[in-house]
């Protein structure tokens, strides 16, 4: 097929424009690249433009890409086959980006960073750079930056996402401490489902057991690890193999599963711990709903509460204004619960913002809402402050 003069001129103009763009980018030291996720590696001078699939591990197990929530945009990793797209790692969890004008870049000096239009780049490996390096997403879910020798052999591992966990423990990741560097490996829950910044709960390893803390105070512990099981985690699936290490260099816990078996342990924003593929180790709010549950830290209730008191998530008729409000966007529901529990006049709470942050508190009793009642909303209500009667809209939070 022959092209007409107009078509040929148009084609030549387009080719010229593309060449000009490429030469300009090379002059700046980066090569723009819209990833179709056909690779697992970003190389020096490459810039991967905002996309949900920047990199995919060699066997397709994990995906690295940008994603957006109410609180902003983030770079994260998730299991490729997980339809819920639960993020197992977030690079910029406490530095949200506005909009979608962002890229993942490995510059000529070996800095792995998120560049965006809102401010300075977010550098992931600030003190661990080398010019001859690449970053690869592995089938373990680990994102690793390595330096190479001139013959192509690996010189050293410079940085890895497994050293910077968020709320999820994957097989092969460590919980504990590096005694040489002082690096601490621990999980921190999201503030809410829409805000991945560090939230109310953390999960640590103290050398013998897993310890969950709420704002620094012990909330629950797993009990001692012995004979492939934890004292206070009943019916633990026998697919897990546990590894506990204590030496002059490091103290840590890790686990593994058979090849081909998916697993990730998630610490929730309300104090739950579960494997998304199978086991629930700890229900959300378990120690607040059942203070005698195995492993729960002894919490002496305020004089106005009893150990049988607890909060129930239910639909109530809207009446009256909140007695107090805390607009702090770093507060999640777990914080609201603790504040309300320790305030003798507080009878209910929920979040202020639609992203699940901030707290509202009430000091009155509530009428339960029926299915067809229009003027209702969900709140976490103190069990002793509920109005009795049959309700069609009561939901226990678990």
C-alpha positions in Angstrom: 0.0 0.0 0.0 1.4 3.4 -1.0 1.2 6.4 1.3 0.1 9.7 0.0 2.2 12.8 0.4 0.1 14.1 3.3 0.3 10.8 5.1 4.1 10.6 4.6 4.6 14.1 5.9 2.4 13.3 9.0 4.4 10.2 9.7 7.7 12.0 9.3 6.6 14.7 11.7 5.5 12.2 14.3 8.8 10.3 14.0 10.7 13.6 14.4 8.7 14.5 17.5 9.4 11.2 19.1 13.1 11.4 18.3 13.2 15.0 19.7 11.5 13.8 22.9 13.9 10.9 23.4 17.0 13.1 22.8 15.7 15.6 25.3 15.1 12.9 28.0 18.6 11.4 27.3 20.0 14.8 27.8 18.3 15.0 31.2 19.7 11.5 32.1 16.5 9.5 32.2 14.7 7.3 29.7 10.8 7.6 29.9 9.1 4.3 29.8 5.4 3.4 30.1 5.6 0.0 31.6 3.3 -2.8 30.3 4.7 -4.8 33.3 6.7 -7.0 30.9 9.7 -6.8 33.2 10.6 -7.3 36.8 13.5 -4.8 36.8 14.2 -1.1 36.6 17.6 -0.1 35.3 19.8 3.0 35.6 18.4 6.1 33.9 14.9 4.5 33.5 11.8 6.3 34.5 8.6 4.3 34.9 5.6 6.5 34.4 2.5 6.3 36.7 0.7 3.0 36.2 -0.9 0.2 38.1 1.6 -2.3 36.7 5.2 -1.0 36.6 6.9 -4.3 37.4 5.8 -7.9 37.7 8.0 -10.6 39.3 9.5 -13.3 37.1 6.7 -15.9 37.7 4.0 -13.3 37.9 3.5 -13.7 41.7 3.7 -10.1 42.7 3.1 -6.7 41.1 4.6 -3.3 41.9 2.7 -0.2 40.8 1.0 3.0 41.8 -2.4 3.1 43.4 -4.8 5.8 44.6 -6.9 6.1 47.8 -8.9 8.9 49.4 -5.7 10.1 51.1 -3.6 10.3 47.9 -1.5 8.2 45.6 1.1 5.6 46.6 3.7 3.1 45.2 3.0 -0.4 46.5 3.4 -4.1 46.0 0.5 -6.7 46.0 -0.1 -10.3 45.1 -1.0 -10.4 41.5 -3.8 -12.9 41.9 -5.4 -11.2 45.0 -8.6 -9.8 43.6 -8.8 -7.4 46.6 -5.4 -6.0 45.7 -4.4 -5.9 49.3 -1.1 -4.1 49.4 1.7 -6.0 51.2 4.1 -3.1 51.1 3.8 0.7 50.5 6.9 2.7 49.7 5.6 6.2 50.6 3.0 5.3 53.3 3.4 8.5 55.2 4.1 10.7 52.2 1.0 10.7 50.0 1.2 12.1 46.5 -1.5 14.3 45.1 -2.9 13.1 41.7 -1.2 10.8 39.3 1.7 12.9 38.1 4.4 10.6 39.5 7.1 8.2 38.3 9.4 5.6 39.7 13.0 6.4 38.7 16.4 4.9 39.1 18.8 7.7 38.2 22.4 7.5 36.9 23.8 7.7 40.5 21.7 4.8 41.7 19.0 6.7 43.6 15.7 4.8 43.6 13.0 7.4 44.0 9.5 8.5 43.4 9.5 11.8 41.4 6.3 13.9 41.4 5.1 17.4 40.6 4.2 18.3 44.2 7.7 18.6 45.7 11.1 16.9 46.2 11.6 13.3 45.1 10.9 10.6 47.7 14.2 8.7 47.8 13.9 5.1 48.9 17.6 4.2 49.3 19.1 7.6 50.4 22.3 6.3 51.9 22.8 3.1 49.9 23.6 4.1 46.3 25.8 2.8 43.6 26.0 3.7 39.9 26.0 0.2 38.5 22.8 -1.1 40.1 19.3 -2.3 39.3 16.2 -2.9 41.3 14.2 -6.1 40.8 10.8 -7.3 42.1 11.3 -10.9 43.2 8.7 -13.7 43.4 9.0 -13.5 47.2 7.5 -10.0 47.1 10.8 -8.4 48.0 11.9 -5.4 45.9 15.7 -5.5 45.9 18.3 -3.0 44.8 21.7 -4.6 43.9 25.1 -3.3 42.9 26.9 -5.3 40.2 30.6 -5.8 39.3 31.9 -5.1 35.8 31.6 -8.8 35.0 27.9 -8.8 35.8 28.2 -10.6 39.1 26.4 -9.2 42.2 28.7 -7.1 44.4 26.3 -6.4 47.2 22.6 -5.9 48.1 22.2 -2.2 48.7 18.5 -1.9 49.8 15.4 -4.1 50.0 11.7 -3.5 50.8 11.8 -6.5 53.3 14.0 -4.2 55.5 11.2 -1.6 55.6 8.0 -3.6 56.4 4.6 -1.9 56.6 1.6 -3.8 57.9 2.3 -7.2 56.3 4.7 -10.1 57.1 5.6 -12.2 54.1 7.4 -15.6 54.1 11.1 -14.8 54.5 10.6 -11.4 56.1 12.0 -10.7 59.6 10.5 -9.4 62.8 13.1 -8.4 65.3 16.3 -6.3 65.4 19.7 -6.1 63.8 22.0 -5.6 66.7 24.9 -4.3 64.5 23.0 -1.6 62.7 20.1 -1.0 65.2 17.5 -1.6 62.4 14.2 -2.7 63.8 11.9 -4.9 61.8 8.3 -4.5 63.0 4.8 -4.1 61.5 2.7 -1.0 61.9 -1.0 -1.1 61.0 -2.5 1.4 58.6 -4.4 4.2 60.2 -7.5 3.1 58.3 -8.4 1.3 55.1 -7.9 4.6 53.2 -4.8 5.8 55.0 -1.7 3.6 54.9 0.4 5.8 57.3 1.5 4.1 60.5 -1.5 3.7 62.7 -2.5 2.5 66.2 -1.0 -1.0 66.4 2.5 -2.5 66.0 3.7 -6.1 65.9 7.1 -6.9 67.2 9.3 -9.9 68.2 10.8 -9.9 71.7 13.0 -12.9 71.3 10.5 -15.5 72.4 7.0 -14.3 71.3 5.1 -12.0 69.0 3.9 -8.8 70.9 1.2 -6.5 69.6 1.2 -3.0 71.0 -1.3 -0.2 71.0 0.4 3.2 70.9 3.4 1.6 72.7 1.5 -0.3 75.4 1.3 -4.1 75.2 -2.1 -5.2 73.9 -1.7 -8.9 73.2 1.1 -11.5 73.0 1.2 -14.8 71.1 2.8 -16.7 74.0 6.1 -18.6 73.6 7.0 -20.2 70.4 7.5 -23.9 71.0 7.2 -27.1 68.9 6.0 -25.3 65.8 3.2 -23.4 67.6 2.5 -20.4 69.8 0.9 -20.8 73.2 -2.0 -18.4 72.6 -2.7 -19.0 68.9 -5.0 -22.0 68.7 -5.4 -24.3 65.8 -2.5 -22.9 63.9 -2.3 -24.3 60.3 0.6 -26.8 60.1 1.8 -25.5 56.7 3.9 -22.9 58.6 7.6 -23.5 59.4 8.9 -21.0 62.0 12.5 -19.8 62.4 13.7 -18.0 65.6 17.3 -16.7 65.5 19.2 -15.1 68.4 23.0 -14.4 68.0 25.5 -11.6 68.3 24.3 -10.0 65.1 20.5 -10.2 65.2 17.4 -11.4 67.0 14.5 -12.2 64.7 11.5 -14.3 63.8 10.5 -15.4 60.3 8.3 -18.1 58.8 8.0 -20.0 55.5 5.4 -22.0 53.6 5.8 -24.7 51.0 6.6 -23.5 47.5 3.5 -22.5 45.6 1.5 -21.8 48.8 0.4 -18.1 49.2 0.6 -16.5 52.6 0.8 -13.0 54.1 0.2 -12.1 57.7 -1.6 -8.8 58.1 -1.9 -6.5 61.1 -5.2 -4.6 60.9 -5.9 -1.0 61.9 -8.1 -2.3 64.7 -5.7 -4.8 66.3 -6.4 -8.0 64.3 -3.8 -10.4 62.9 -4.6 -12.8 60.1 -3.3 -14.7 57.1 -5.3 -13.4 54.1 -5.2 -16.9 52.6 -6.4 -19.0 55.6 -5.9 -18.4 59.3 -7.2 -15.7 61.8 -4.8 -15.4 64.7 -6.4 -12.5 66.4 -9.8 -10.9 65.7 -10.2 -7.1 65.4 -10.8 -5.6 68.8 -10.5 -9.0 70.4 -8.9 -7.8 73.7 -11.5 -5.0 73.9 -14.4 -7.3 73.4 -13.1 -10.2 75.5 -10.6 -9.0 78.1 -9.9 -12.6 79.3 -9.0 -13.8 75.8 -5.7 -15.8 75.9 -2.7 -13.5 75.4 -4.5 -10.2 76.1 -2.6 -7.9 78.4 -4.3 -7.3 81.7 -6.0 -3.9 81.5 -7.4 -2.5 84.7 -10.7 -0.8 83.6 -11.6 2.6 84.8 -13.8 2.5 87.9 -16.8 3.3 85.8 -16.3 0.2 83.6 -16.4 -3.5 84.2 -14.5 -6.2 82.4 -17.7 -7.3 80.8 -18.3 -3.9 79.1 -17.4 -3.5 75.5 -18.3 -1.7 72.3 -20.7 -3.0 69.6 -20.8 -1.7 66.1 -24.5 -1.1 65.3 -26.9 1.2 63.5 -28.6 3.7 65.7 -31.1 6.5 65.2 -29.3 9.9 64.8 -30.1 12.2 67.7 -28.1 15.0 69.3 -24.6 16.3 68.5 -21.3 14.7 69.5 -20.1 15.6 73.0 -16.6 16.1 71.7 -14.5 15.8 68.5 -10.9 15.1 67.8 -10.0 16.1 64.3 -6.5 14.7 64.4 -6.0 12.8 61.1 -3.4 10.4 62.7 -6.1 8.9 64.9 -7.8 5.7 63.8 -10.7 3.7 65.2 -8.5 1.9 67.6 -7.5 5.2 69.1 -11.1 6.4 69.3 -12.0 3.2 71.2 -9.3 3.7 73.8 -10.1 7.3 74.4 -13.8 6.6 74.8 -13.2 3.6 77.1 -11.2 5.7 79.5 -13.7 8.6 79.5 -16.5 7.6 81.9 -19.0 9.9 80.2 -18.4 8.4 76.8 -21.0 6.0 75.4 -20.2 5.8 71.7 -17.7 6.8 69.1 -17.0 6.7 65.3 -14.7 8.4 62.8 -15.2 12.0 61.6 -13.8 11.7 58.1 -14.9 9.3 55.4 -11.3 8.0 55.2 -11.7 6.5 58.7 -9.6 9.1 60.6 -10.4 11.5 63.5 -12.9 10.7 66.3 -16.4 11.8 67.4 -17.7 10.9 70.9 -21.2 10.8 72.4 -22.4 10.7 76.0 -26.0 9.7 75.5 -27.9 6.5 75.1 -29.2 5.5 71.7 -32.2 3.9 70.1 -31.4 1.1 67.8 -32.4 1.6 64.2 -34.7 -0.6 62.3 -34.1 -1.7 58.7 -36.4 0.9 57.1 -35.4 3.8 59.4 -33.9 6.6 57.2 -32.3 8.7 59.9 -29.5 6.3 61.1 -25.8 5.8 61.1 -23.3 3.2 62.4 -21.5 3.9 65.7 -19.5 1.9 68.1 -21.8 1.8 71.2 -20.9 0.8 74.7 -22.9 -2.3 75.5 -24.3 -0.9 78.7 -25.6 2.2 76.9 -27.7 0.4 74.3 -31.5 0.6 74.4 -32.9 -2.9 74.4 -35.3 -4.2 71.8 -35.3 -6.2 68.6 -33.2 -4.7 66.0 -32.8 -5.7 62.3 -29.6 -3.7 61.8 -27.1 -4.7 64.4 -23.6 -5.7 63.3 -20.9 -7.1 65.6 -17.5 -5.9 64.4 -15.0 -8.6 64.0 
